[in-house]
C-alpha cells in the first residue's frame, strides 16, 4: 500500500503510482462461462463452480458455504455478490461481473482487460482477481453508488476532479493514440446499417438522417482537433453509476473501465458533465460555468486549487464544452446500436433522440465559443 492523502475528509488513493506508471498485479484464469439467461437459482451452482475453479483455496469447500445475490443489472453488465464462509470462519465477498449479451459490438474487451490490470494496481476500482470466458471477478467494494444529484455537491465534485487528475496520469502499455474519433466512426458505420425486426422501431429508425450525422461528426472532429487537448488514458464513462463512495472512510472509487481508452482530456470531462443529467437526460442539471470552474480548479491543481489562473480556467472550459458535443454524438450512436442488439428493457431509440437533440440544441453556442477562443488565442479558427 502506498501513501494516502486526505482531502476535505476524503481519502485520495495514490498507491502504487510513480510518475504515472504502475505494475499490474496477477490474476487467476478460468475457461468456464456462465449462461446469463438463467434465473439466479439456476445460475448459482455454476457461479460456485466458477469460484472454485478460479480460487484453489475454495475448491474443496462445500457449496453450502457460498451465497450468491444480485447486486445490479446494469446497461452492459450483470453484477453478482458472492460471499464465502471460509474454513477459518471468516467471510469473504467478491463481485462476479457477467458481460451482457452482444456487448462486444460496442466494447473492446481485450483493451478493457489490459487497462483494468494497471488501473487496479494503481488503486482505481476494485482489484482484479480472476477472468473467465464471459466475465471477471473483482474484490467487493463496500460503498454506495452515487446518484446524479451527488455530482453537483461541491465537496464530491472536488474529489472527483482530484481523482480524475490522478486517473489521467496512469500509464497503460500499448498504443497511446487517441481512439475517440475511431470509435465514433465505428459506431457510425454500425448504427447507419441496422435493420430492426420490429416494424415500429424500423419506421422510427428510418426517420434518422445519417448523412446529417456524418457531417456533424466531421465538423466537431475538425473543430476539436484545433484545441490541442492533451491525450490521456480516459475513463470515457464517468457517470454517477460508475462512482462509489464509502462514507465511513470518506473514500471515493472509480469503477467499470469498459469504455476506457486513450482519448482527449476534454472529452472525459465534458462527458462527465453531461452525466449530471442522468439517464433521464435532464439537461437543466448540466453544471453552470461556476460549477465547472470549481471542478477545473481541483482538477488542474489538486493541492492548490485557488492558484489556478483565469486563463487556464477559460481554456479548459472551452475544451471541455466543445468535447461535450462529441460526447452526445458518441452516446447517441451507441444507443442506436444498443436498440438493435441489447436484450435489456430500455428505450434506446428514445435515448438516441434525447442525446442527439441536446447536441443540436447546444452546438451553435459552444462551437461559436470555441471559434472565438481559437481566433483570440492565435491558434486559428479553422473552417469547421
N, C-alpha and C positions, 0 to 999 in steps of 0.2 A: 504494500500500500504506500502510495506517495503522500506528500503533504496535502493538507486541506486548508482552504482559506474560508473565512466566514465573511459573508456579505449581507448586512442587514438581517441577520438571523438565518440566512440560507447557507448551506454548505456547498461550496463550489468544488466539483471534482477536478483535480488537476493531476491525478495519479498516472504514473507510467507514461507521461508525455514529456519529452525533452526535445526542444527545437522542432516541434510539430511531428516528431517520429514516435512510433510506439512498436512494441513487439507483440505480434499476435500469439494468443495462447492456444494450446492444443485442445481438440475436442474429439468425441467419440463418433464413430460412423456405424450405420446400420443399413442394410439393403431392404428392410421391411417398409411397407406402405400401409396407410390407413384409409379405409373407404369412408369418405365424408358423407355419403348418402345414408349411412346407418344412423339410427337413433342412438342416443348416448348409452343406454343399457347394452345394446348390441355391440357398440364400439368399444366399450370399456375393456373387455378381455384382450382385444388387440392392442390397446394402449398399454395395458400392463405387460403384455408380451414384448412390446417395443421397448419399454423402460428396462425390462430385464435383459434384453439383448444389448442395449446401449451401455448399461451400467452393471458391471460384473458383480459389484458388491450387493446388488439386489437380485441377482439371478436365482438364488436359492430361496428367496423369501416366499411365503405363502401369499396367494392372491388376496386373502382377507386383510393383509397389511396395507393394501393400496386402496385409495379412494380417488375417484375421478369426478370432477364437476366442471361445468361450462363457466368460463369467465366472461366471454363475449363472443358474439358472432359479428365480425367486422365486415367492411366492404370487400376486403380481399382475403381475409383470414378467418379461421375459427380458432379460438384460444381455449385451452383446457388447463385446469389446475390439477396436478397430480400430487397427492400427499402420501408419503410413505412412512410407516412406523418401522423404524429400523430395529435390529436386534438389541441395540443398547437401550431402546425405549424412547429415544428421541424421534421427533417427527421432522421430516424434510419435505419441502414443497418445490416443485419445478413447474414451469409453464411449457406445455406442448402446443406448438403453433402449427396448424394444418393449413397448407396453401389452398386457397379457393380454386374451384374448377375454372379452367380456361384463363387463369391469371397470367400465364406465360405470354399471352398476347400483348400485355402492357407492362410486364415486369421482367427484367433480366435477372433471373435467379442466381446465375453464376457471379454476376457483378455484385449482387446483394451479399452473397456469402463471402466473397473476397473482402468487401468493406466491413461487414459485421465483425469479422475476426479482429481487425485492427481497431475499430471503434470500441468494441467491448474491452480490449486490452487497454485502451486509453481512458476507460472509465465511463463510457457512454452506453446507455441502455443496459439491458440485462446481460449477464455473462453467457456466452455461447457454450453449451455443454455437449450437445450432440446434434447430428444431422442424419436424417433418414430420407427415404425416397421422395416423399411429398410433404416435407416439413422439417422443423427443427425443434430442439429442446433447449430452453434457456432457464437461468435462475429465476425464481419468482420474486417479483418486486412488491414489497409491502407498501403500497401507496395508492392514492386515489387518482383517477384520470381527471384531468382538468375539463371544465366546461368552457364554451366560447366566451362567456361573460367574465371568466377568470383572466383572460388575456388582457383585459383593459385595466386590471388592478396595477397601479404604478410599481409596487414592490415586486410583483411577479413579472411584469414586463421588463423591469430592470434585470432580474435574474435570468430570464430567457435570453435577453440580449448578451449578457456576460457569458452564458454557457454557449451561445451560438458563436461568439468570438473564439472560444476555445475549440469548438467543433470544427470551425473553418481552418484551424491550424493543424489538424490531424492529417498525417501523410498516409495515403493509401497507395500501395505499389501499383504499377501499371501506367497506362497512358493517362496523362493529365489534360488531354484535350477536352474542352467543354462540350457536353453532349446535348445541351438544351435544344438547339435547333435541329439536330439529327433526330432527336426524339419527337419533336413536334411534327416534323415532316414524315416520319414513320407513322405516327398516329394519323396524320392526314391521309396518307396512302391507304391505310386500313379503313379509316372512317368513311372515306369517299366511295368505297366499292362494296358496301354492305347490302345484303338482301334479307328482309325480315319475313318470317313465316306468317306473322300476324299482319293482316292487311291494314288494320288501323294504324299500327306503328309504321308500316311501309308508306302509307299516304302522308303521315306527318314527316317522315324522313325525306320524302320526295320534294317537300317544300324548301329544303335547305339548298342554298347556292354555294356549291363547293368552289366554284371559280372565285366568288367573292371572298371566301375564307382564305383561299390560297394567296390572293392579292394582299389580304390583311397580314398574313404570316410574313410575306416578303417585305412588306413595308415596315413592320415592327422589328424584324430581324436587321434590316439595314439601319434603322434609327438607333437601336440599342448597340450596334457594332461601333458607333461613333463615340460612345460614352466611356470606352476603355475601362469597363468594370473589371475588377480583379477576378481571376478564376480561382475557385476554392473547391474543396470537396463539400458539396451541399447536401442537406437533408432532403430538400425539394418537396416535403410533405409535412411541414411543421404546423399541423392543425392541433386543436386542443386535445383531440383523442390520442395524439402521439406525444403528449406531455403528461407526466405523472408527478405527483407531489406527496412526499411523506411529511405531513405537517408536524409530527412529533420531532423529527430530526431536522426539519427545515431543509429537506433535500429534494431538488428537482431532477427529474430524469427525462432525457430524450429517448424515445423508443421507436421501433419499426423503421428500418432503413431501406425498405423495399425499393424506393424510388431514388435513393441516394446515387449521386454521380458527380464527377467534376462538372461544375457549371459556374454561373456568374453569381457573385455575392448579392447583387441587387435582385436577382430572381428569387433567391432563398428568402430574403427579407420581404420583398413585395408579395410573394406567395403567402408568407406568414400573415401579413396584414390582411390579405383577402380572407383568411380563415377566421378573422374576428366575426365574420358574418355567419359562420356555422353552415351546416348543410341546408338550413332554411334560406340561405342567401339573403339575409337581412343586411343589406349594404349600408343602412343607416348606422351600423356599428363599425364601419371602416374607420380606423384611427384618424383623428384630426392631425393637423400639422404639428400642433403642440405635443400630442401623444407620440407621434413619430420621432420628434426631436428628443424626447425623453429616452426612447428606445435607442436612438442613434448614439446619444452621449455614452450610454452604458455599454454599447457595442464597440464603439471606436476607442474609448479609453476606460476600461472597466475599473481601473484603480483611481482615476482622476476624471470622472465624468464631467465635472464643472469646467474643465480646462479645454474642452473641445471647441474649436473655432467655429464661428458662424459660417465661414466659407466651407468648411468640411461638412457641416450640417446641411447646408443648401445643396452641395454636390451629391450627398448620399440621398437626400430627399428626391432629387430629380432621378437619380439612378434607380432607386427602389420603386418609384411610382411609374416609371417607364416600363420596367420589367414586370410590374404588376399587371400590365396589359398582356404581356406574354403568358403570364400565369393563367389568365382567363382563357386564352386560346388553347393552352396545353390541356386544361381540365375539361374544357368544352368538347374537344376531340376525343379525349379519354372516355367521356361519358357516352358518346355515340358508340364506341367500341363495346363498352360495358352493356349498353342497351341491347346489343345483339348477342353477346357472349355470356353474360353473367346470369346465373340462376337465382341470384339474390333478389328479393322482392323490394325493389327500389325504382322509382320513376326516373331512370337515367335520361330519357329523352327530354323530360321537363327540365332536368338539371342542365342539359346542354343549352337550352334556350335561356335559362337564367344566367348562366355564365357568359354566353355569347352576347346576350342583351346588355349585361353590365359592361362588357368590353366596349361595345359600340357607344354606350352612354358616356363612358369616361375617356374614350380615345382622344377626342379633339382637345380636351383640356390638358391632358398630360403630354400628348405629342407636341402641342404648342409650347408647353413649358420646357420640354427637352430641347426643342429647336432654338428657343430664346436663350437658354442656358449655353448651348453649344456655340451660338453666334457670339455671345458675350464673352465666352472663355477663350475664343480663338481656335477652338477645335474644329470649327466648320459646321454648318447646319445640314450639309448633305442634301440629297434630293428626296429623302423619304417623306 
